[in-house]
């Protein structure tokens, strides 16, 4: 009889995604012949753009798929620096850019770099669940600050200051955010950067949904300070989820330490993905991405009023990403049970608020508009019939 070895305490502190349980059930229903409208997973439905695929195939055909420098191919770092200059008018030296194995790799590096056991990191609740789990994995404590419609579900400088506690070493914000799709204004980013600097802490800004905004430009935190850590990704706007490639822009004095950490944790980001990413910034590819952004906007502009008409509370149209964080208190007292029944009885998969924190999760559900308008219309029709029973 084999013995069971004890697990590290951190494993018990990290919860699974409840949406994955619902996704597994949705797949089982599909395998049994049911038609399911998927509005639960935050993955664009568009395939990888052809210029990116072509660049990858050309590079792979050479056979030169060796390790790259831990910080990334110099050509990729230069391309990202050029992108910041051309899109945002911000000068970011390529030497400050760390190419990572997905944005998750960048967030992990940031937490390893900054968080000691017992340290604390401020973040919004609701928020992306992995952020708090990366802090826990380092033995730190996520300080989850309840936020609501009055601040667009975003952390602010006054809230951060009010919830600051001993051994707070960082503030983590996301703009646009998951699950709410809201932005942090430029002035607020600057104020939080100043607060973090004054108190000897780091500001980490998750910008992985940059590019997917629908009213005006979304400011990068790099425009307000060189002392912030900015995380970005090729997954969402660039449509390269499975390529597992992201990046971090770090203050110059920390790059050597990040190089050392990257060498030890994953050695280097995937070589084929880095070659493919060089095509992501070309004019032809950016034109494809712009057309997709407009299609996401069309989906949002259909879904938000349709959900409001069904009785969901949406305080404002999402400004970015591809999510609607909708209040469901008028329809149910338990968003998880509501989501479960909606899947089983109506064939519509959505995400309960339970995945995003402790701030009244039973009152909210998240819809992802990552399927075509026709499927969104079918989902809305089914939800309406479900609510009318």
SEDRENVO-510032 format. One record per residue (C-alpha): residue in one letter; residue number from 0; x, y, z. Coordinates in Angstrom, 2 decimals. Example, Ala and Ser with C-alpha at 12.3 -4.5 7.8 and 13.67 -1.06 7.14 Angstrom:
2
+------+------+---------+---------+---------+
| resn | resi |      xx |      yy |      zz |
+------+------+---------+---------+---------+
|    A |    0 |   12.30 |   -4.50 |    7.80 |
|    S |    1 |   13.67 |   -1.06 |    7.14 |
+------+------+---------+---------+---------+
END
This chain:
389
+------+------+---------+---------+---------+
| resn | resi |      xx |      yy |      zz |
+------+------+---------+---------+---------+
|    X |    0 |    0.00 |    0.00 |    0.00 |
|    X |    1 |    1.50 |    3.31 |   -1.07 |
|    X |    2 |    1.77 |    6.11 |    1.46 |
|    X |    3 |    0.35 |    9.55 |    0.79 |
|    X |    4 |    2.92 |   12.25 |    1.31 |
|    X |    5 |    1.79 |   15.51 |    2.94 |
|    X |    6 |    1.27 |   18.41 |    0.57 |
|    X |    7 |    2.60 |   21.90 |    1.03 |
|    X |    8 |    0.17 |   24.15 |    2.91 |
|    X |    9 |   -0.06 |   26.55 |   -0.04 |
|    X |   10 |   -1.91 |   23.91 |   -2.07 |
|    X |   11 |   -4.86 |   23.97 |    0.34 |
|    X |   12 |   -4.96 |   27.76 |    0.19 |
|    X |   13 |   -5.34 |   27.88 |   -3.60 |
|    X |   14 |   -8.87 |   27.23 |   -4.80 |
|    X |   15 |   -9.73 |   25.72 |   -8.17 |
|    X |   16 |  -11.63 |   27.70 |  -10.80 |
|    X |   17 |  -15.31 |   26.95 |  -10.39 |
|    X |   18 |  -15.78 |   27.82 |  -14.04 |
|    X |   19 |  -13.63 |   24.82 |  -14.96 |
|    X |   20 |  -16.13 |   22.56 |  -13.21 |
|    X |   21 |  -18.90 |   24.14 |  -15.26 |
|    X |   22 |  -16.81 |   23.89 |  -18.44 |
|    X |   23 |  -16.19 |   20.19 |  -17.85 |
|    X |   24 |  -19.91 |   19.67 |  -17.40 |
|    X |   25 |  -20.64 |   21.71 |  -20.53 |
|    X |   26 |  -18.25 |   19.52 |  -22.53 |
|    X |   27 |  -19.90 |   16.39 |  -21.15 |
|    X |   28 |  -23.32 |   17.69 |  -22.20 |
|    X |   29 |  -21.97 |   18.45 |  -25.68 |
|    X |   30 |  -20.52 |   14.96 |  -25.92 |
|    X |   31 |  -24.00 |   13.64 |  -25.12 |
|    X |   32 |  -25.47 |   15.66 |  -28.00 |
|    X |   33 |  -26.55 |   18.91 |  -26.30 |
|    X |   34 |  -25.91 |   22.28 |  -27.96 |
|    X |   35 |  -24.17 |   24.64 |  -25.50 |
|    X |   36 |  -23.71 |   28.39 |  -25.89 |
|    X |   37 |  -20.30 |   29.12 |  -24.38 |
|    X |   38 |  -20.07 |   32.47 |  -22.61 |
|    X |   39 |  -17.84 |   31.32 |  -19.75 |
|    X |   40 |  -14.22 |   31.19 |  -20.95 |
|    X |   41 |  -12.07 |   34.26 |  -21.58 |
|    X |   42 |  -10.46 |   33.09 |  -24.80 |
|    X |   43 |  -11.03 |   34.84 |  -28.14 |
|    X |   44 |  -12.78 |   32.64 |  -30.69 |
|    X |   45 |  -10.73 |   34.01 |  -33.58 |
|    X |   46 |   -7.87 |   31.81 |  -34.84 |
|    X |   47 |   -4.28 |   32.98 |  -34.71 |
|    X |   48 |   -3.83 |   35.60 |  -37.47 |
|    X |   49 |   -2.30 |   34.17 |  -40.63 |
|    X |   50 |    0.78 |   36.47 |  -40.66 |
|    X |   51 |    1.73 |   35.09 |  -37.25 |
|    X |   52 |    1.27 |   31.49 |  -38.38 |
|    X |   53 |    3.30 |   32.14 |  -41.53 |
|    X |   54 |    6.15 |   33.63 |  -39.52 |
|    X |   55 |    6.18 |   30.64 |  -37.17 |
|    X |   56 |    6.18 |   28.11 |  -40.02 |
|    X |   57 |    9.02 |   29.91 |  -41.78 |
|    X |   58 |   11.11 |   29.98 |  -38.61 |
|    X |   59 |   10.40 |   26.36 |  -37.66 |
|    X |   60 |   11.35 |   25.20 |  -41.17 |
|    X |   61 |   14.91 |   26.38 |  -40.55 |
|    X |   62 |   15.25 |   23.94 |  -37.66 |
|    X |   63 |   16.95 |   26.58 |  -35.53 |
|    X |   64 |   14.64 |   26.17 |  -32.58 |
|    X |   65 |   17.25 |   26.50 |  -29.84 |
|    X |   66 |   17.01 |   28.21 |  -26.46 |
|    X |   67 |   16.88 |   31.97 |  -26.61 |
|    X |   68 |   18.31 |   34.35 |  -23.99 |
|    X |   69 |   16.28 |   34.15 |  -20.80 |
|    X |   70 |   15.07 |   37.74 |  -21.25 |
|    X |   71 |   13.85 |   36.94 |  -24.76 |
|    X |   72 |   15.09 |   37.31 |  -28.34 |
|    X |   73 |   16.59 |   40.79 |  -28.80 |
|    X |   74 |   14.43 |   41.25 |  -31.92 |
|    X |   75 |   11.25 |   40.62 |  -29.93 |
|    X |   76 |   12.26 |   42.99 |  -27.16 |
|    X |   77 |   13.04 |   45.67 |  -29.74 |
|    X |   78 |    9.69 |   45.08 |  -31.47 |
|    X |   79 |    7.82 |   45.51 |  -28.18 |
|    X |   80 |    9.76 |   48.70 |  -27.41 |
|    X |   81 |    8.87 |   50.05 |  -30.87 |
|    X |   82 |    5.21 |   49.14 |  -30.27 |
|    X |   83 |    5.13 |   51.27 |  -27.10 |
|    X |   84 |    6.70 |   54.16 |  -28.95 |
|    X |   85 |    4.33 |   54.00 |  -31.93 |
|    X |   86 |    1.08 |   53.16 |  -30.11 |
|    X |   87 |    1.46 |   55.08 |  -26.85 |
|    X |   88 |    4.17 |   57.63 |  -27.57 |
|    X |   89 |    6.14 |   56.18 |  -24.63 |
|    X |   90 |    9.86 |   55.47 |  -24.80 |
|    X |   91 |   10.66 |   52.12 |  -23.19 |
|    X |   92 |   14.22 |   50.83 |  -23.67 |
|    X |   93 |   14.27 |   47.26 |  -24.95 |
|    X |   94 |   16.66 |   46.46 |  -22.08 |
|    X |   95 |   13.74 |   46.85 |  -19.63 |
|    X |   96 |   11.54 |   44.31 |  -21.43 |
|    X |   97 |   11.43 |   40.69 |  -20.26 |
|    X |   98 |    9.77 |   38.20 |  -22.63 |
|    X |   99 |    7.98 |   35.54 |  -20.58 |
|    X |  100 |    6.15 |   32.25 |  -20.92 |
|    X |  101 |    2.70 |   33.83 |  -21.01 |
|    X |  102 |    1.60 |   36.76 |  -18.86 |
|    X |  103 |    1.21 |   34.20 |  -16.05 |
|    X |  104 |    4.96 |   33.70 |  -16.25 |
|    X |  105 |    5.43 |   37.46 |  -15.90 |
|    X |  106 |    3.10 |   37.65 |  -12.88 |
|    X |  107 |    4.91 |   34.73 |  -11.29 |
|    X |  108 |    8.27 |   36.42 |  -11.82 |
|    X |  109 |    6.95 |   39.63 |  -10.27 |
|    X |  110 |    5.72 |   37.79 |   -7.18 |
|    X |  111 |    8.95 |   35.80 |   -6.78 |
|    X |  112 |   10.91 |   39.04 |   -7.10 |
|    X |  113 |    8.85 |   41.10 |   -4.66 |
|    X |  114 |    7.04 |   38.88 |   -2.13 |
|    X |  115 |    8.58 |   37.24 |    0.93 |
|    X |  116 |    6.58 |   34.93 |    3.22 |
|    X |  117 |    4.29 |   37.11 |    5.32 |
|    X |  118 |    4.35 |   40.06 |    2.91 |
|    X |  119 |    1.09 |   41.56 |    1.65 |
|    X |  120 |   -0.10 |   42.75 |   -1.74 |
|    X |  121 |   -3.17 |   44.96 |   -2.23 |
|    X |  122 |   -5.58 |   44.09 |   -5.06 |
|    X |  123 |   -9.21 |   44.61 |   -6.04 |
|    X |  124 |  -12.03 |   42.21 |   -5.17 |
|    X |  125 |  -13.49 |   41.16 |   -7.60 |
|    X |  126 |  -10.40 |   40.42 |   -9.62 |
|    X |  127 |   -8.59 |   37.77 |  -11.64 |
|    X |  128 |   -8.20 |   34.78 |   -9.26 |
|    X |  129 |   -4.66 |   33.82 |  -10.30 |
|    X |  130 |   -3.32 |   37.14 |   -9.03 |
|    X |  131 |   -4.11 |   36.31 |   -5.42 |
|    X |  132 |   -2.90 |   32.74 |   -5.90 |
|    X |  133 |    0.51 |   33.83 |   -7.18 |
|    X |  134 |    0.91 |   35.87 |   -3.99 |
|    X |  135 |   -0.16 |   32.91 |   -1.86 |
|    X |  136 |    2.26 |   30.62 |   -3.70 |
|    X |  137 |    5.10 |   32.83 |   -2.46 |
|    X |  138 |    3.82 |   32.63 |    1.11 |
|    X |  139 |    2.37 |   36.11 |    0.91 |
|    X |  140 |   -1.07 |   37.42 |    1.81 |
|    X |  141 |   -3.34 |   39.01 |   -0.79 |
|    X |  142 |   -5.15 |   42.01 |    0.72 |
|    X |  143 |   -8.35 |   41.89 |   -1.31 |
|    X |  144 |  -10.10 |   45.28 |   -1.18 |
|    X |  145 |  -13.86 |   45.22 |   -1.85 |
|    X |  146 |  -14.66 |   47.49 |   -4.81 |
|    X |  147 |  -17.96 |   48.26 |   -6.49 |
|    X |  148 |  -19.75 |   50.40 |   -9.06 |
|    X |  149 |  -18.76 |   53.65 |   -7.29 |
|    X |  150 |  -15.13 |   53.13 |   -8.40 |
|    X |  151 |  -15.91 |   51.14 |  -11.56 |
|    X |  152 |  -14.87 |   48.01 |   -9.64 |
|    X |  153 |  -11.30 |   49.34 |   -9.55 |
|    X |  154 |   -8.83 |   49.95 |   -6.76 |
|    X |  155 |   -8.11 |   53.66 |   -6.18 |
|    X |  156 |   -5.36 |   55.52 |   -4.37 |
|    X |  157 |   -7.63 |   56.44 |   -1.41 |
|    X |  158 |   -8.79 |   52.82 |   -1.09 |
|    X |  159 |   -5.23 |   51.52 |   -1.28 |
|    X |  160 |   -4.10 |   54.00 |    1.37 |
|    X |  161 |   -7.02 |   53.12 |    3.65 |
|    X |  162 |   -6.34 |   49.36 |    3.42 |
|    X |  163 |   -2.56 |   49.59 |    3.71 |
|    X |  164 |   -1.19 |   47.35 |    6.43 |
|    X |  165 |    2.17 |   46.44 |    7.88 |
|    X |  166 |    4.40 |   44.53 |    5.41 |
|    X |  167 |    2.46 |   45.69 |    2.36 |
|    X |  168 |    5.03 |   45.39 |   -0.42 |
|    X |  169 |    2.92 |   45.87 |   -3.51 |
|    X |  170 |   -0.26 |   47.10 |   -5.18 |
|    X |  171 |   -1.65 |   45.10 |   -8.10 |
|    X |  172 |   -4.22 |   46.62 |  -10.47 |
|    X |  173 |   -5.61 |   45.51 |  -13.83 |
|    X |  174 |   -6.73 |   47.83 |  -16.62 |
|    X |  175 |   -8.82 |   46.75 |  -18.47 |
|    X |  176 |   -9.85 |   44.33 |  -15.77 |
|    X |  177 |  -11.10 |   40.79 |  -15.65 |
|    X |  178 |  -13.97 |   40.27 |  -14.80 |
|    X |  179 |  -15.41 |   43.78 |  -15.16 |
|    X |  180 |  -13.83 |   45.24 |  -18.31 |
|    X |  181 |  -13.31 |   48.62 |  -16.61 |
|    X |  182 |  -10.27 |   50.91 |  -16.82 |
|    X |  183 |   -8.06 |   52.78 |  -14.36 |
|    X |  184 |   -7.79 |   56.46 |  -15.42 |
|    X |  185 |   -4.34 |   57.86 |  -16.06 |
|    X |  186 |   -4.54 |   60.21 |  -13.07 |
|    X |  187 |   -5.42 |   57.31 |  -10.77 |
|    X |  188 |   -2.51 |   55.24 |  -12.08 |
|    X |  189 |   -0.17 |   58.15 |  -11.37 |
|    X |  190 |   -1.59 |   58.60 |   -7.87 |
|    X |  191 |   -1.15 |   54.91 |   -7.03 |
|    X |  192 |    2.39 |   54.95 |   -8.44 |
|    X |  193 |    3.16 |   57.92 |   -6.17 |
|    X |  194 |    1.62 |   56.17 |   -3.14 |
|    X |  195 |    3.63 |   53.01 |   -3.77 |
|    X |  196 |    6.85 |   55.02 |   -4.22 |
|    X |  197 |    6.21 |   57.02 |   -1.02 |
|    X |  198 |    5.67 |   53.83 |    1.00 |
|    X |  199 |    8.51 |   51.81 |   -0.49 |
|    X |  200 |    6.28 |   49.35 |   -2.32 |
|    X |  201 |    5.85 |   48.26 |   -5.95 |
|    X |  202 |    2.98 |   49.00 |   -8.31 |
|    X |  203 |    2.26 |   46.09 |  -10.66 |
|    X |  204 |   -0.17 |   46.84 |  -13.50 |
|    X |  205 |   -1.82 |   44.02 |  -15.45 |
|    X |  206 |   -2.37 |   45.39 |  -18.98 |
|    X |  207 |   -3.01 |   42.09 |  -20.78 |
|    X |  208 |   -6.27 |   43.36 |  -22.33 |
|    X |  209 |   -4.67 |   46.48 |  -23.76 |
|    X |  210 |   -5.71 |   46.97 |  -27.35 |
|    X |  211 |   -9.21 |   45.69 |  -26.63 |
|    X |  212 |  -10.81 |   49.00 |  -25.66 |
|    X |  213 |  -13.88 |   50.58 |  -27.19 |
|    X |  214 |  -14.10 |   54.24 |  -26.13 |
|    X |  215 |  -10.89 |   56.22 |  -26.32 |
|    X |  216 |   -7.41 |   55.00 |  -25.53 |
|    X |  217 |   -6.46 |   53.02 |  -22.47 |
|    X |  218 |   -3.43 |   54.68 |  -20.86 |
|    X |  219 |   -0.40 |   52.56 |  -20.05 |
|    X |  220 |    1.06 |   52.98 |  -16.59 |
|    X |  221 |    4.44 |   53.43 |  -18.26 |
|    X |  222 |    3.31 |   56.91 |  -19.27 |
|    X |  223 |    3.17 |   58.00 |  -15.63 |
|    X |  224 |    6.25 |   56.33 |  -14.16 |
|    X |  225 |    9.39 |   54.34 |  -14.98 |
|    X |  226 |    9.16 |   52.70 |  -11.56 |
|    X |  227 |    6.16 |   50.43 |  -12.23 |
|    X |  228 |    6.03 |   46.81 |  -13.32 |
|    X |  229 |    3.75 |   46.39 |  -16.35 |
|    X |  230 |    2.51 |   42.97 |  -17.47 |
|    X |  231 |    1.23 |   42.32 |  -20.98 |
|    X |  232 |    0.45 |   39.34 |  -23.20 |
|    X |  233 |    0.21 |   38.12 |  -26.77 |
|    X |  234 |   -2.90 |   36.11 |  -25.79 |
|    X |  235 |   -5.86 |   38.47 |  -25.81 |
|    X |  236 |   -5.48 |   41.37 |  -28.27 |
|    X |  237 |   -2.97 |   39.53 |  -30.43 |
|    X |  238 |   -5.05 |   36.31 |  -30.44 |
|    X |  239 |   -2.18 |   33.97 |  -29.50 |
|    X |  240 |   -3.51 |   32.19 |  -26.39 |
|    X |  241 |   -1.97 |   28.77 |  -27.01 |
|    X |  242 |    1.43 |   30.19 |  -27.94 |
|    X |  243 |    2.05 |   31.03 |  -24.26 |
|    X |  244 |    3.93 |   34.28 |  -24.68 |
|    X |  245 |    3.85 |   37.47 |  -22.66 |
|    X |  246 |    6.14 |   40.19 |  -21.40 |
|    X |  247 |    6.98 |   42.42 |  -18.48 |
|    X |  248 |    8.38 |   45.94 |  -18.49 |
|    X |  249 |   10.38 |   46.41 |  -15.30 |
|    X |  250 |   12.39 |   49.22 |  -13.74 |
|    X |  251 |   15.92 |   48.94 |  -15.10 |
|    X |  252 |   17.56 |   48.08 |  -11.77 |
|    X |  253 |   15.51 |   44.87 |  -11.43 |
|    X |  254 |   16.18 |   43.41 |  -14.88 |
|    X |  255 |   19.32 |   41.52 |  -13.86 |
|    X |  256 |   17.41 |   39.79 |  -11.04 |
|    X |  257 |   14.55 |   38.93 |  -13.41 |
|    X |  258 |   17.08 |   37.49 |  -15.85 |
|    X |  259 |   18.43 |   35.26 |  -13.09 |
|    X |  260 |   14.95 |   34.14 |  -12.06 |
|    X |  261 |   13.90 |   33.41 |  -15.64 |
|    X |  262 |   17.00 |   31.27 |  -16.18 |
|    X |  263 |   16.11 |   29.15 |  -13.17 |
|    X |  264 |   12.34 |   28.86 |  -13.56 |
|    X |  265 |   11.73 |   28.24 |  -17.27 |
|    X |  266 |   15.06 |   29.06 |  -18.95 |
|    X |  267 |   13.42 |   30.95 |  -21.84 |
|    X |  268 |   10.04 |   31.55 |  -23.45 |
|    X |  269 |    9.07 |   29.22 |  -26.33 |
|    X |  270 |   11.32 |   29.87 |  -29.33 |
|    X |  271 |    8.71 |   29.23 |  -32.08 |
|    X |  272 |    6.31 |   31.61 |  -30.31 |
|    X |  273 |    8.89 |   34.37 |  -30.18 |
|    X |  274 |    9.57 |   34.09 |  -33.91 |
|    X |  275 |    5.82 |   34.13 |  -34.54 |
|    X |  276 |    5.38 |   37.21 |  -32.36 |
|    X |  277 |    7.66 |   39.26 |  -34.58 |
|    X |  278 |    4.84 |   39.26 |  -37.14 |
|    X |  279 |    2.28 |   40.40 |  -34.55 |
|    X |  280 |    3.35 |   44.04 |  -34.85 |
|    X |  281 |    3.38 |   44.27 |  -38.67 |
|    X |  282 |    0.89 |   46.65 |  -40.33 |
|    X |  283 |   -0.98 |   43.81 |  -42.02 |
|    X |  284 |   -1.44 |   41.92 |  -38.79 |
|    X |  285 |   -2.45 |   45.03 |  -36.84 |
|    X |  286 |   -5.16 |   45.67 |  -39.46 |
|    X |  287 |   -6.55 |   42.17 |  -38.77 |
|    X |  288 |   -6.52 |   42.86 |  -35.04 |
|    X |  289 |   -8.31 |   46.18 |  -35.48 |
|    X |  290 |  -11.11 |   44.46 |  -37.42 |
|    X |  291 |  -11.43 |   41.94 |  -34.60 |
|    X |  292 |  -11.54 |   44.70 |  -32.00 |
|    X |  293 |  -14.46 |   46.28 |  -33.84 |
|    X |  294 |  -16.21 |   42.91 |  -33.91 |
|    X |  295 |  -15.78 |   42.58 |  -30.14 |
|    X |  296 |  -17.30 |   46.04 |  -29.79 |
|    X |  297 |  -20.26 |   44.96 |  -31.93 |
|    X |  298 |  -20.78 |   41.97 |  -29.67 |
|    X |  299 |  -20.59 |   44.12 |  -26.55 |
|    X |  300 |  -23.04 |   46.63 |  -28.00 |
|    X |  301 |  -25.53 |   43.83 |  -28.60 |
|    X |  302 |  -25.06 |   41.88 |  -25.37 |
|    X |  303 |  -25.10 |   44.63 |  -22.73 |
|    X |  304 |  -28.55 |   46.08 |  -23.54 |
|    X |  305 |  -29.92 |   42.57 |  -24.13 |
|    X |  306 |  -28.83 |   41.49 |  -20.64 |
|    X |  307 |  -30.23 |   44.66 |  -19.08 |
|    X |  308 |  -33.57 |   43.92 |  -20.74 |
|    X |  309 |  -33.55 |   40.48 |  -19.07 |
|    X |  310 |  -33.12 |   42.04 |  -15.60 |
|    X |  311 |  -29.35 |   41.95 |  -15.08 |
|    X |  312 |  -27.77 |   45.02 |  -13.46 |
|    X |  313 |  -24.84 |   46.47 |  -15.42 |
|    X |  314 |  -23.75 |   49.82 |  -14.00 |
|    X |  315 |  -21.95 |   50.92 |  -17.16 |
|    X |  316 |  -20.89 |   49.50 |  -20.50 |
|    X |  317 |  -17.57 |   47.65 |  -20.19 |
|    X |  318 |  -14.79 |   49.85 |  -21.56 |
|    X |  319 |  -12.44 |   47.05 |  -22.53 |
|    X |  320 |  -11.60 |   43.32 |  -22.55 |
|    X |  321 |  -14.53 |   41.07 |  -23.55 |
|    X |  322 |  -16.50 |   40.56 |  -20.35 |
|    X |  323 |  -19.72 |   41.77 |  -18.78 |
|    X |  324 |  -19.82 |   41.55 |  -14.97 |
|    X |  325 |  -23.54 |   41.56 |  -14.35 |
|    X |  326 |  -25.48 |   41.85 |  -11.13 |
|    X |  327 |  -28.07 |   39.10 |  -10.84 |
|    X |  328 |  -29.65 |   39.89 |   -7.45 |
|    X |  329 |  -33.06 |   40.56 |   -9.01 |
|    X |  330 |  -32.98 |   37.09 |  -10.57 |
|    X |  331 |  -31.35 |   34.86 |   -7.96 |
|    X |  332 |  -29.84 |   34.81 |   -4.48 |
|    X |  333 |  -27.11 |   32.34 |   -5.52 |
|    X |  334 |  -25.12 |   33.02 |   -8.68 |
|    X |  335 |  -23.39 |   29.64 |   -8.60 |
|    X |  336 |  -26.65 |   27.69 |   -8.46 |
|    X |  337 |  -28.07 |   30.03 |  -11.08 |
|    X |  338 |  -25.11 |   29.31 |  -13.37 |
|    X |  339 |  -25.43 |   25.57 |  -12.79 |
|    X |  340 |  -29.13 |   25.50 |  -13.57 |
|    X |  341 |  -28.69 |   27.77 |  -16.59 |
|    X |  342 |  -26.22 |   25.25 |  -18.02 |
|    X |  343 |  -28.27 |   22.16 |  -17.23 |
|    X |  344 |  -31.69 |   23.49 |  -18.19 |
|    X |  345 |  -30.97 |   26.07 |  -20.89 |
|    X |  346 |  -27.62 |   25.01 |  -22.33 |
|    X |  347 |  -25.90 |   28.35 |  -21.61 |
|    X |  348 |  -22.50 |   28.37 |  -19.86 |
|    X |  349 |  -21.52 |   31.48 |  -17.85 |
|    X |  350 |  -19.15 |   32.11 |  -14.93 |
|    X |  351 |  -20.41 |   32.64 |  -11.36 |
|    X |  352 |  -18.94 |   35.47 |   -9.30 |
|    X |  353 |  -17.46 |   32.95 |   -6.87 |
|    X |  354 |  -14.33 |   32.68 |   -9.02 |
|    X |  355 |  -13.43 |   36.35 |   -8.64 |
|    X |  356 |  -13.26 |   36.90 |   -4.90 |
|    X |  357 |  -15.25 |   37.29 |   -1.70 |
|    X |  358 |  -17.04 |   40.58 |   -2.43 |
|    X |  359 |  -20.66 |   39.41 |   -2.66 |
|    X |  360 |  -19.91 |   36.83 |   -5.38 |
|    X |  361 |  -23.42 |   35.41 |   -5.06 |
|    X |  362 |  -24.75 |   38.64 |   -6.58 |
|    X |  363 |  -22.76 |   38.54 |   -9.83 |
|    X |  364 |  -22.10 |   36.48 |  -12.93 |
|    X |  365 |  -19.64 |   37.07 |  -15.76 |
|    X |  366 |  -20.50 |   36.79 |  -19.44 |
|    X |  367 |  -17.70 |   36.51 |  -22.03 |
|    X |  368 |  -18.61 |   37.81 |  -25.48 |
|    X |  369 |  -16.04 |   35.58 |  -27.15 |
|    X |  370 |  -18.55 |   33.97 |  -29.52 |
|    X |  371 |  -20.26 |   35.33 |  -32.64 |
|    X |  372 |  -23.28 |   37.64 |  -32.34 |
|    X |  373 |  -25.55 |   34.87 |  -33.61 |
|    X |  374 |  -24.55 |   32.63 |  -30.70 |
|    X |  375 |  -24.94 |   35.52 |  -28.25 |
|    X |  376 |  -28.47 |   36.04 |  -29.60 |
|    X |  377 |  -29.23 |   32.36 |  -29.09 |
|    X |  378 |  -27.82 |   32.53 |  -25.55 |
|    X |  379 |  -29.96 |   35.55 |  -24.71 |
|    X |  380 |  -33.04 |   33.84 |  -26.14 |
|    X |  381 |  -32.40 |   30.76 |  -23.98 |
|    X |  382 |  -31.78 |   32.83 |  -20.85 |
|    X |  383 |  -35.04 |   34.69 |  -21.46 |
|    X |  384 |  -36.94 |   31.42 |  -21.79 |
|    X |  385 |  -35.23 |   30.07 |  -18.65 |
|    X |  386 |  -36.20 |   33.16 |  -16.63 |
|    X |  387 |  -39.77 |   32.99 |  -17.92 |
|    X |  388 |  -40.39 |   29.50 |  -16.62 |
+------+------+---------+---------+---------+
END
